[in-house]
Each structure stands twice: as structure tokens, then as C-alpha cells.
Amino acid sequence: MKYKSKIDWWFHLCVVIFAIFTGYVIFAGTYGNPTMLLAAIMFGLMFFLFLLPTYLMTYYIMGDDALTVRSGLFSKKVIPYNMIVSCQPGSVTGDSAALSRDRLVITYFKNGKRKNLIVSPKDKFDFVTELKLKQKENGSDSED
């Protein structure tokens, strides 16, 4: 099942402000201010390659054998269920695919090292319930 990320108001606001500013810089760069052209290109690329895809494409997929976490165009993590140690509310340092402050911390092992991944699914209860079910189906003995 696919779970969309919850998005807080502050992230919506950042996207809108950045879009308006990028539009202004592009306008200024193309209509008479050649020094703004480079800034227009840089802001346009940042907006269309990083911010907008992260805003539109942050989601979590429960596959048969692994949890896939996608955030934007360039970030995709696949975590086998049998490597997941816990999934609990909170916030720690680690990789983040969360667009909200209402977060879950997934602790897992990769290459013998303990890692954290922060996610913020819209429906946390269903996400955690399905994750526990998938862990049991895949032979994980973690206790949440």
C-alpha cells in the first residue's frame, strides 16, 4: 500500500514563497536585468529539481518484502522488513523523508550499522499497523 506524506502548513508556505520568489527572479532575469539571469536559472533549477518534486513525490510504499521510501527525484530507500528494529513516534537525527513535525522514527540495520529514518505518513496508525504485520509475515522478531 502507498502512504502519502503528511505536509505541515509551514512546508506549504515555504513552497509558495519560494515559487513566488523564483517567479520574480525569472521575470527580472528575462525582462531587462541580465545580472538576474544566472540567479533565475539557479532558482528555477532548485525549485523544479528539488523543492517541487519533494513536495509532490514524498511517499512510502509497503511492498511484499521491503518498505520503499521515496522523497523527490533523487532519494529512494528500500528497507527490508527483517532489518527494521522499531517504528516509534519521535524525532532524532538521521535521514528524513518527513514533510511534517508529526513524525515516526524507523530504526533499522544496514551493513551492520544501526540507522534511523524519519517519516511522516498521513495515516500513522494504519502505517504502523501494516508495518508490524509485514514484519511478522517476513519473520522479523522485533518488538515495538
MODELLER restraints for C-alpha pairs under 7 A, 6 or more apart:
rsr = mdl.restraints
at = mdl.atoms
rsr.add(forms.Gaussian(group=physical.xy_distance, feature=features.Distance(at['CA:1:A'], at['CA:61:A']), mean=5.63, stdev=0.5))
rsr.add(forms.Gaussian(group=physical.xy_distance, feature=features.Distance(at['CA:1:A'], at['CA:62:A']), mean=5.20, stdev=0.5))
rsr.add(forms.Gaussian(group=physical.xy_distance, feature=features.Distance(at['CA:2:A'], at['CA:59:A']), mean=6.87, stdev=0.5))
rsr.add(forms.Gaussian(group=physical.xy_distance, feature=features.Distance(at['CA:2:A'], at['CA:60:A']), mean=5.70, stdev=0.5))
rsr.add(forms.Gaussian(group=physical.xy_distance, feature=features.Distance(at['CA:2:A'], at['CA:61:A']), mean=4.41, stdev=0.5))
rsr.add(forms.Gaussian(group=physical.xy_distance, feature=features.Distance(at['CA:2:A'], at['CA:62:A']), mean=6.46, stdev=0.5))
rsr.add(forms.Gaussian(group=physical.xy_distance, feature=features.Distance(at['CA:3:A'], at['CA:59:A']), mean=5.58, stdev=0.5))
rsr.add(forms.Gaussian(group=physical.xy_distance, feature=features.Distance(at['CA:3:A'], at['CA:60:A']), mean=5.06, stdev=0.5))
rsr.add(forms.Gaussian(group=physical.xy_distance, feature=features.Distance(at['CA:3:A'], at['CA:61:A']), mean=6.25, stdev=0.5))
rsr.add(forms.Gaussian(group=physical.xy_distance, feature=features.Distance(at['CA:3:A'], at['CA:121:A']), mean=5.97, stdev=0.5))
rsr.add(forms.Gaussian(group=physical.xy_distance, feature=features.Distance(at['CA:3:A'], at['CA:122:A']), mean=6.99, stdev=0.5))
rsr.add(forms.Gaussian(group=physical.xy_distance, feature=features.Distance(at['CA:4:A'], at['CA:58:A']), mean=6.53, stdev=0.5))
rsr.add(forms.Gaussian(group=physical.xy_distance, feature=features.Distance(at['CA:4:A'], at['CA:59:A']), mean=4.41, stdev=0.5))
rsr.add(forms.Gaussian(group=physical.xy_distance, feature=features.Distance(at['CA:4:A'], at['CA:60:A']), mean=6.44, stdev=0.5))
rsr.add(forms.Gaussian(group=physical.xy_distance, feature=features.Distance(at['CA:4:A'], at['CA:121:A']), mean=5.84, stdev=0.5))
rsr.add(forms.Gaussian(group=physical.xy_distance, feature=features.Distance(at['CA:4:A'], at['CA:122:A']), mean=6.12, stdev=0.5))
rsr.add(forms.Gaussian(group=physical.xy_distance, feature=features.Distance(at['CA:5:A'], at['CA:58:A']), mean=5.74, stdev=0.5))
rsr.add(forms.Gaussian(group=physical.xy_distance, feature=features.Distance(at['CA:5:A'], at['CA:59:A']), mean=5.27, stdev=0.5))
rsr.add(forms.Gaussian(group=physical.xy_distance, feature=features.Distance(at['CA:5:A'], at['CA:98:A']), mean=6.68, stdev=0.5))
rsr.add(forms.Gaussian(group=physical.xy_distance, feature=features.Distance(at['CA:5:A'], at['CA:99:A']), mean=6.58, stdev=0.5))
rsr.add(forms.Gaussian(group=physical.xy_distance, feature=features.Distance(at['CA:5:A'], at['CA:120:A']), mean=5.39, stdev=0.5))
rsr.add(forms.Gaussian(group=physical.xy_distance, feature=features.Distance(at['CA:5:A'], at['CA:121:A']), mean=4.41, stdev=0.5))
rsr.add(forms.Gaussian(group=physical.xy_distance, feature=features.Distance(at['CA:5:A'], at['CA:122:A']), mean=5.47, stdev=0.5))
rsr.add(forms.Gaussian(group=physical.xy_distance, feature=features.Distance(at['CA:6:A'], at['CA:99:A']), mean=6.25, stdev=0.5))
rsr.add(forms.Gaussian(group=physical.xy_distance, feature=features.Distance(at['CA:6:A'], at['CA:100:A']), mean=5.80, stdev=0.5))
rsr.add(forms.Gaussian(group=physical.xy_distance, feature=features.Distance(at['CA:6:A'], at['CA:120:A']), mean=5.61, stdev=0.5))
rsr.add(forms.Gaussian(group=physical.xy_distance, feature=features.Distance(at['CA:6:A'], at['CA:121:A']), mean=5.32, stdev=0.5))
rsr.add(forms.Gaussian(group=physical.xy_distance, feature=features.Distance(at['CA:6:A'], at['CA:122:A']), mean=4.33, stdev=0.5))
rsr.add(forms.Gaussian(group=physical.xy_distance, feature=features.Distance(at['CA:7:A'], at['CA:99:A']), mean=4.93, stdev=0.5))
rsr.add(forms.Gaussian(group=physical.xy_distance, feature=features.Distance(at['CA:7:A'], at['CA:100:A']), mean=5.04, stdev=0.5))
rsr.add(forms.Gaussian(group=physical.xy_distance, feature=features.Distance(at['CA:8:A'], at['CA:99:A']), mean=6.48, stdev=0.5))
rsr.add(forms.Gaussian(group=physical.xy_distance, feature=features.Distance(at['CA:8:A'], at['CA:100:A']), mean=4.85, stdev=0.5))
rsr.add(forms.Gaussian(group=physical.xy_distance, feature=features.Distance(at['CA:11:A'], at['CA:99:A']), mean=6.73, stdev=0.5))
rsr.add(forms.Gaussian(group=physical.xy_distance, feature=features.Distance(at['CA:22:A'], at['CA:40:A']), mean=6.81, stdev=0.5))
rsr.add(forms.Gaussian(group=physical.xy_distance, feature=features.Distance(at['CA:22:A'], at['CA:43:A']), mean=5.67, stdev=0.5))
rsr.add(forms.Gaussian(group=physical.xy_distance, feature=features.Distance(at['CA:22:A'], at['CA:44:A']), mean=6.14, stdev=0.5))
rsr.add(forms.Gaussian(group=physical.xy_distance, feature=features.Distance(at['CA:25:A'], at['CA:36:A']), mean=6.55, stdev=0.5))
rsr.add(forms.Gaussian(group=physical.xy_distance, feature=features.Distance(at['CA:25:A'], at['CA:39:A']), mean=6.85, stdev=0.5))
rsr.add(forms.Gaussian(group=physical.xy_distance, feature=features.Distance(at['CA:25:A'], at['CA:40:A']), mean=5.06, stdev=0.5))
rsr.add(forms.Gaussian(group=physical.xy_distance, feature=features.Distance(at['CA:26:A'], at['CA:40:A']), mean=4.54, stdev=0.5))
rsr.add(forms.Gaussian(group=physical.xy_distance, feature=features.Distance(at['CA:28:A'], at['CA:36:A']), mean=6.26, stdev=0.5))
rsr.add(forms.Gaussian(group=physical.xy_distance, feature=features.Distance(at['CA:29:A'], at['CA:35:A']), mean=6.91, stdev=0.5))
rsr.add(forms.Gaussian(group=physical.xy_distance, feature=features.Distance(at['CA:29:A'], at['CA:36:A']), mean=4.34, stdev=0.5))
rsr.add(forms.Gaussian(group=physical.xy_distance, feature=features.Distance(at['CA:29:A'], at['CA:37:A']), mean=4.09, stdev=0.5))
rsr.add(forms.Gaussian(group=physical.xy_distance, feature=features.Distance(at['CA:29:A'], at['CA:40:A']), mean=5.92, stdev=0.5))
rsr.add(forms.Gaussian(group=physical.xy_distance, feature=features.Distance(at['CA:30:A'], at['CA:37:A']), mean=6.55, stdev=0.5))
rsr.add(forms.Gaussian(group=physical.xy_distance, feature=features.Distance(at['CA:50:A'], at['CA:72:A']), mean=6.64, stdev=0.5))
rsr.add(forms.Gaussian(group=physical.xy_distance, feature=features.Distance(at['CA:53:A'], at['CA:72:A']), mean=4.53, stdev=0.5))
rsr.add(forms.Gaussian(group=physical.xy_distance, feature=features.Distance(at['CA:53:A'], at['CA:73:A']), mean=6.05, stdev=0.5))
rsr.add(forms.Gaussian(group=physical.xy_distance, feature=features.Distance(at['CA:54:A'], at['CA:71:A']), mean=5.36, stdev=0.5))
rsr.add(forms.Gaussian(group=physical.xy_distance, feature=features.Distance(at['CA:54:A'], at['CA:72:A']), mean=3.77, stdev=0.5))
rsr.add(forms.Gaussian(group=physical.xy_distance, feature=features.Distance(at['CA:57:A'], at['CA:70:A']), mean=6.94, stdev=0.5))
rsr.add(forms.Gaussian(group=physical.xy_distance, feature=features.Distance(at['CA:57:A'], at['CA:71:A']), mean=5.79, stdev=0.5))
rsr.add(forms.Gaussian(group=physical.xy_distance, feature=features.Distance(at['CA:57:A'], at['CA:72:A']), mean=5.14, stdev=0.5))
rsr.add(forms.Gaussian(group=physical.xy_distance, feature=features.Distance(at['CA:58:A'], at['CA:70:A']), mean=5.40, stdev=0.5))
rsr.add(forms.Gaussian(group=physical.xy_distance, feature=features.Distance(at['CA:58:A'], at['CA:71:A']), mean=4.12, stdev=0.5))
rsr.add(forms.Gaussian(group=physical.xy_distance, feature=features.Distance(at['CA:58:A'], at['CA:72:A']), mean=5.99, stdev=0.5))
rsr.add(forms.Gaussian(group=physical.xy_distance, feature=features.Distance(at['CA:58:A'], at['CA:97:A']), mean=6.82, stdev=0.5))
rsr.add(forms.Gaussian(group=physical.xy_distance, feature=features.Distance(at['CA:59:A'], at['CA:69:A']), mean=6.19, stdev=0.5))
rsr.add(forms.Gaussian(group=physical.xy_distance, feature=features.Distance(at['CA:59:A'], at['CA:70:A']), mean=5.42, stdev=0.5))
rsr.add(forms.Gaussian(group=physical.xy_distance, feature=features.Distance(at['CA:59:A'], at['CA:71:A']), mean=6.57, stdev=0.5))
rsr.add(forms.Gaussian(group=physical.xy_distance, feature=features.Distance(at['CA:60:A'], at['CA:68:A']), mean=5.71, stdev=0.5))
rsr.add(forms.Gaussian(group=physical.xy_distance, feature=features.Distance(at['CA:60:A'], at['CA:69:A']), mean=4.58, stdev=0.5))
rsr.add(forms.Gaussian(group=physical.xy_distance, feature=features.Distance(at['CA:60:A'], at['CA:70:A']), mean=6.18, stdev=0.5))
rsr.add(forms.Gaussian(group=physical.xy_distance, feature=features.Distance(at['CA:61:A'], at['CA:67:A']), mean=5.81, stdev=0.5))
rsr.add(forms.Gaussian(group=physical.xy_distance, feature=features.Distance(at['CA:61:A'], at['CA:68:A']), mean=5.04, stdev=0.5))
rsr.add(forms.Gaussian(group=physical.xy_distance, feature=features.Distance(at['CA:61:A'], at['CA:69:A']), mean=6.49, stdev=0.5))
rsr.add(forms.Gaussian(group=physical.xy_distance, feature=features.Distance(at['CA:62:A'], at['CA:68:A']), mean=6.54, stdev=0.5))
rsr.add(forms.Gaussian(group=physical.xy_distance, feature=features.Distance(at['CA:65:A'], at['CA:80:A']), mean=5.88, stdev=0.5))
rsr.add(forms.Gaussian(group=physical.xy_distance, feature=features.Distance(at['CA:65:A'], at['CA:81:A']), mean=6.24, stdev=0.5))
rsr.add(forms.Gaussian(group=physical.xy_distance, feature=features.Distance(at['CA:65:A'], at['CA:138:A']), mean=6.84, stdev=0.5))
rsr.add(forms.Gaussian(group=physical.xy_distance, feature=features.Distance(at['CA:66:A'], at['CA:78:A']), mean=6.24, stdev=0.5))
rsr.add(forms.Gaussian(group=physical.xy_distance, feature=features.Distance(at['CA:66:A'], at['CA:79:A']), mean=5.26, stdev=0.5))
rsr.add(forms.Gaussian(group=physical.xy_distance, feature=features.Distance(at['CA:66:A'], at['CA:80:A']), mean=3.97, stdev=0.5))
rsr.add(forms.Gaussian(group=physical.xy_distance, feature=features.Distance(at['CA:66:A'], at['CA:81:A']), mean=5.15, stdev=0.5))
rsr.add(forms.Gaussian(group=physical.xy_distance, feature=features.Distance(at['CA:67:A'], at['CA:78:A']), mean=5.68, stdev=0.5))
rsr.add(forms.Gaussian(group=physical.xy_distance, feature=features.Distance(at['CA:67:A'], at['CA:79:A']), mean=5.14, stdev=0.5))
rsr.add(forms.Gaussian(group=physical.xy_distance, feature=features.Distance(at['CA:67:A'], at['CA:80:A']), mean=6.22, stdev=0.5))
rsr.add(forms.Gaussian(group=physical.xy_distance, feature=features.Distance(at['CA:67:A'], at['CA:81:A']), mean=6.63, stdev=0.5))
rsr.add(forms.Gaussian(group=physical.xy_distance, feature=features.Distance(at['CA:68:A'], at['CA:77:A']), mean=5.64, stdev=0.5))
rsr.add(forms.Gaussian(group=physical.xy_distance, feature=features.Distance(at['CA:68:A'], at['CA:78:A']), mean=4.43, stdev=0.5))
rsr.add(forms.Gaussian(group=physical.xy_distance, feature=features.Distance(at['CA:68:A'], at['CA:79:A']), mean=6.38, stdev=0.5))
rsr.add(forms.Gaussian(group=physical.xy_distance, feature=features.Distance(at['CA:69:A'], at['CA:76:A']), mean=5.62, stdev=0.5))
rsr.add(forms.Gaussian(group=physical.xy_distance, feature=features.Distance(at['CA:69:A'], at['CA:77:A']), mean=5.10, stdev=0.5))
rsr.add(forms.Gaussian(group=physical.xy_distance, feature=features.Distance(at['CA:69:A'], at['CA:78:A']), mean=6.40, stdev=0.5))
rsr.add(forms.Gaussian(group=physical.xy_distance, feature=features.Distance(at['CA:70:A'], at['CA:76:A']), mean=4.54, stdev=0.5))
rsr.add(forms.Gaussian(group=physical.xy_distance, feature=features.Distance(at['CA:70:A'], at['CA:77:A']), mean=6.58, stdev=0.5))
rsr.add(forms.Gaussian(group=physical.xy_distance, feature=features.Distance(at['CA:71:A'], at['CA:97:A']), mean=5.71, stdev=0.5))
rsr.add(forms.Gaussian(group=physical.xy_distance, feature=features.Distance(at['CA:81:A'], at['CA:134:A']), mean=6.77, stdev=0.5))
rsr.add(forms.Gaussian(group=physical.xy_distance, feature=features.Distance(at['CA:81:A'], at['CA:135:A']), mean=5.21, stdev=0.5))
rsr.add(forms.Gaussian(group=physical.xy_distance, feature=features.Distance(at['CA:81:A'], at['CA:138:A']), mean=6.59, stdev=0.5))
rsr.add(forms.Gaussian(group=physical.xy_distance, feature=features.Distance(at['CA:81:A'], at['CA:140:A']), mean=6.83, stdev=0.5))
rsr.add(forms.Gaussian(group=physical.xy_distance, feature=features.Distance(at['CA:82:A'], at['CA:135:A']), mean=6.24, stdev=0.5))
rsr.add(forms.Gaussian(group=physical.xy_distance, feature=features.Distance(at['CA:82:A'], at['CA:138:A']), mean=6.29, stdev=0.5))
rsr.add(forms.Gaussian(group=physical.xy_distance, feature=features.Distance(at['CA:82:A'], at['CA:139:A']), mean=6.49, stdev=0.5))
rsr.add(forms.Gaussian(group=physical.xy_distance, feature=features.Distance(at['CA:82:A'], at['CA:140:A']), mean=4.57, stdev=0.5))
rsr.add(forms.Gaussian(group=physical.xy_distance, feature=features.Distance(at['CA:83:A'], at['CA:108:A']), mean=5.34, stdev=0.5))
rsr.add(forms.Gaussian(group=physical.xy_distance, feature=features.Distance(at['CA:83:A'], at['CA:109:A']), mean=5.34, stdev=0.5))
rsr.add(forms.Gaussian(group=physical.xy_distance, feature=features.Distance(at['CA:84:A'], at['CA:107:A']), mean=5.95, stdev=0.5))
rsr.add(forms.Gaussian(group=physical.xy_distance, feature=features.Distance(at['CA:84:A'], at['CA:108:A']), mean=4.11, stdev=0.5))
rsr.add(forms.Gaussian(group=physical.xy_distance, feature=features.Distance(at['CA:84:A'], at['CA:109:A']), mean=6.60, stdev=0.5))
rsr.add(forms.Gaussian(group=physical.xy_distance, feature=features.Distance(at['CA:85:A'], at['CA:107:A']), mean=5.39, stdev=0.5))
rsr.add(forms.Gaussian(group=physical.xy_distance, feature=features.Distance(at['CA:85:A'], at['CA:108:A']), mean=5.09, stdev=0.5))
rsr.add(forms.Gaussian(group=physical.xy_distance, feature=features.Distance(at['CA:85:A'], at['CA:142:A']), mean=5.38, stdev=0.5))
rsr.add(forms.Gaussian(group=physical.xy_distance, feature=features.Distance(at['CA:86:A'], at['CA:106:A']), mean=5.73, stdev=0.5))
rsr.add(forms.Gaussian(group=physical.xy_distance, feature=features.Distance(at['CA:86:A'], at['CA:107:A']), mean=5.21, stdev=0.5))
rsr.add(forms.Gaussian(group=physical.xy_distance, feature=features.Distance(at['CA:86:A'], at['CA:142:A']), mean=6.73, stdev=0.5))
rsr.add(forms.Gaussian(group=physical.xy_distance, feature=features.Distance(at['CA:86:A'], at['CA:144:A']), mean=5.42, stdev=0.5))
rsr.add(forms.Gaussian(group=physical.xy_distance, feature=features.Distance(at['CA:87:A'], at['CA:104:A']), mean=6.35, stdev=0.5))
rsr.add(forms.Gaussian(group=physical.xy_distance, feature=features.Distance(at['CA:87:A'], at['CA:105:A']), mean=5.50, stdev=0.5))
rsr.add(forms.Gaussian(group=physical.xy_distance, feature=features.Distance(at['CA:87:A'], at['CA:106:A']), mean=4.39, stdev=0.5))
rsr.add(forms.Gaussian(group=physical.xy_distance, feature=features.Distance(at['CA:87:A'], at['CA:107:A']), mean=6.37, stdev=0.5))
rsr.add(forms.Gaussian(group=physical.xy_distance, feature=features.Distance(at['CA:87:A'], at['CA:144:A']), mean=6.71, stdev=0.5))
rsr.add(forms.Gaussian(group=physical.xy_distance, feature=features.Distance(at['CA:88:A'], at['CA:104:A']), mean=5.34, stdev=0.5))
rsr.add(forms.Gaussian(group=physical.xy_distance, feature=features.Distance(at['CA:88:A'], at['CA:105:A']), mean=5.37, stdev=0.5))
rsr.add(forms.Gaussian(group=physical.xy_distance, feature=features.Distance(at['CA:88:A'], at['CA:106:A']), mean=6.72, stdev=0.5))
rsr.add(forms.Gaussian(group=physical.xy_distance, feature=features.Distance(at['CA:89:A'], at['CA:103:A']), mean=5.82, stdev=0.5))
rsr.add(forms.Gaussian(group=physical.xy_distance, feature=features.Distance(at['CA:89:A'], at['CA:104:A']), mean=4.30, stdev=0.5))
rsr.add(forms.Gaussian(group=physical.xy_distance, feature=features.Distance(at['CA:89:A'], at['CA:105:A']), mean=5.97, stdev=0.5))
rsr.add(forms.Gaussian(group=physical.xy_distance, feature=features.Distance(at['CA:90:A'], at['CA:103:A']), mean=5.89, stdev=0.5))
rsr.add(forms.Gaussian(group=physical.xy_distance, feature=features.Distance(at['CA:90:A'], at['CA:104:A']), mean=5.70, stdev=0.5))
rsr.add(forms.Gaussian(group=physical.xy_distance, feature=features.Distance(at['CA:90:A'], at['CA:105:A']), mean=5.93, stdev=0.5))
rsr.add(forms.Gaussian(group=physical.xy_distance, feature=features.Distance(at['CA:91:A'], at['CA:103:A']), mean=6.50, stdev=0.5))
rsr.add(forms.Gaussian(group=physical.xy_distance, feature=features.Distance(at['CA:91:A'], at['CA:105:A']), mean=6.34, stdev=0.5))
rsr.add(forms.Gaussian(group=physical.xy_distance, feature=features.Distance(at['CA:94:A'], at['CA:116:A']), mean=5.12, stdev=0.5))
rsr.add(forms.Gaussian(group=physical.xy_distance, feature=features.Distance(at['CA:94:A'], at['CA:117:A']), mean=5.77, stdev=0.5))
rsr.add(forms.Gaussian(group=physical.xy_distance, feature=features.Distance(at['CA:94:A'], at['CA:118:A']), mean=6.98, stdev=0.5))
rsr.add(forms.Gaussian(group=physical.xy_distance, feature=features.Distance(at['CA:95:A'], at['CA:116:A']), mean=6.45, stdev=0.5))
rsr.add(forms.Gaussian(group=physical.xy_distance, feature=features.Distance(at['CA:95:A'], at['CA:117:A']), mean=4.86, stdev=0.5))
rsr.add(forms.Gaussian(group=physical.xy_distance, feature=features.Distance(at['CA:95:A'], at['CA:118:A']), mean=6.16, stdev=0.5))
rsr.add(forms.Gaussian(group=physical.xy_distance, feature=features.Distance(at['CA:96:A'], at['CA:117:A']), mean=5.68, stdev=0.5))
rsr.add(forms.Gaussian(group=physical.xy_distance, feature=features.Distance(at['CA:96:A'], at['CA:118:A']), mean=4.51, stdev=0.5))
rsr.add(forms.Gaussian(group=physical.xy_distance, feature=features.Distance(at['CA:96:A'], at['CA:119:A']), mean=6.33, stdev=0.5))
rsr.add(forms.Gaussian(group=physical.xy_distance, feature=features.Distance(at['CA:97:A'], at['CA:118:A']), mean=5.87, stdev=0.5))
rsr.add(forms.Gaussian(group=physical.xy_distance, feature=features.Distance(at['CA:97:A'], at['CA:119:A']), mean=5.12, stdev=0.5))
rsr.add(forms.Gaussian(group=physical.xy_distance, feature=features.Distance(at['CA:98:A'], at['CA:118:A']), mean=6.06, stdev=0.5))
rsr.add(forms.Gaussian(group=physical.xy_distance, feature=features.Distance(at['CA:98:A'], at['CA:119:A']), mean=4.53, stdev=0.5))
rsr.add(forms.Gaussian(group=physical.xy_distance, feature=features.Distance(at['CA:98:A'], at['CA:120:A']), mean=4.76, stdev=0.5))
rsr.add(forms.Gaussian(group=physical.xy_distance, feature=features.Distance(at['CA:99:A'], at['CA:120:A']), mean=6.58, stdev=0.5))
rsr.add(forms.Gaussian(group=physical.xy_distance, feature=features.Distance(at['CA:100:A'], at['CA:120:A']), mean=5.97, stdev=0.5))
rsr.add(forms.Gaussian(group=physical.xy_distance, feature=features.Distance(at['CA:102:A'], at['CA:120:A']), mean=6.05, stdev=0.5))
rsr.add(forms.Gaussian(group=physical.xy_distance, feature=features.Distance(at['CA:103:A'], at['CA:118:A']), mean=6.47, stdev=0.5))
rsr.add(forms.Gaussian(group=physical.xy_distance, feature=features.Distance(at['CA:103:A'], at['CA:119:A']), mean=5.64, stdev=0.5))
rsr.add(forms.Gaussian(group=physical.xy_distance, feature=features.Distance(at['CA:103:A'], at['CA:120:A']), mean=4.58, stdev=0.5))
rsr.add(forms.Gaussian(group=physical.xy_distance, feature=features.Distance(at['CA:104:A'], at['CA:118:A']), mean=5.73, stdev=0.5))
rsr.add(forms.Gaussian(group=physical.xy_distance, feature=features.Distance(at['CA:104:A'], at['CA:119:A']), mean=5.32, stdev=0.5))
rsr.add(forms.Gaussian(group=physical.xy_distance, feature=features.Distance(at['CA:104:A'], at['CA:120:A']), mean=5.99, stdev=0.5))
rsr.add(forms.Gaussian(group=physical.xy_distance, feature=features.Distance(at['CA:105:A'], at['CA:116:A']), mean=6.39, stdev=0.5))
rsr.add(forms.Gaussian(group=physical.xy_distance, feature=features.Distance(at['CA:105:A'], at['CA:117:A']), mean=5.78, stdev=0.5))
rsr.add(forms.Gaussian(group=physical.xy_distance, feature=features.Distance(at['CA:105:A'], at['CA:118:A']), mean=4.67, stdev=0.5))
rsr.add(forms.Gaussian(group=physical.xy_distance, feature=features.Distance(at['CA:105:A'], at['CA:119:A']), mean=6.52, stdev=0.5))
rsr.add(forms.Gaussian(group=physical.xy_distance, feature=features.Distance(at['CA:106:A'], at['CA:116:A']), mean=5.59, stdev=0.5))
rsr.add(forms.Gaussian(group=physical.xy_distance, feature=features.Distance(at['CA:106:A'], at['CA:117:A']), mean=5.09, stdev=0.5))
rsr.add(forms.Gaussian(group=physical.xy_distance, feature=features.Distance(at['CA:106:A'], at['CA:118:A']), mean=6.20, stdev=0.5))
rsr.add(forms.Gaussian(group=physical.xy_distance, feature=features.Distance(at['CA:107:A'], at['CA:114:A']), mean=6.95, stdev=0.5))
rsr.add(forms.Gaussian(group=physical.xy_distance, feature=features.Distance(at['CA:107:A'], at['CA:115:A']), mean=5.71, stdev=0.5))
rsr.add(forms.Gaussian(group=physical.xy_distance, feature=features.Distance(at['CA:107:A'], at['CA:116:A']), mean=4.56, stdev=0.5))
rsr.add(forms.Gaussian(group=physical.xy_distance, feature=features.Distance(at['CA:107:A'], at['CA:117:A']), mean=6.47, stdev=0.5))
rsr.add(forms.Gaussian(group=physical.xy_distance, feature=features.Distance(at['CA:108:A'], at['CA:114:A']), mean=5.78, stdev=0.5))
rsr.add(forms.Gaussian(group=physical.xy_distance, feature=features.Distance(at['CA:108:A'], at['CA:115:A']), mean=5.42, stdev=0.5))
rsr.add(forms.Gaussian(group=physical.xy_distance, feature=features.Distance(at['CA:108:A'], at['CA:116:A']), mean=6.41, stdev=0.5))
rsr.add(forms.Gaussian(group=physical.xy_distance, feature=features.Distance(at['CA:109:A'], at['CA:115:A']), mean=5.92, stdev=0.5))
rsr.add(forms.Gaussian(group=physical.xy_distance, feature=features.Distance(at['CA:121:A'], at['CA:127:A']), mean=6.98, stdev=0.5))
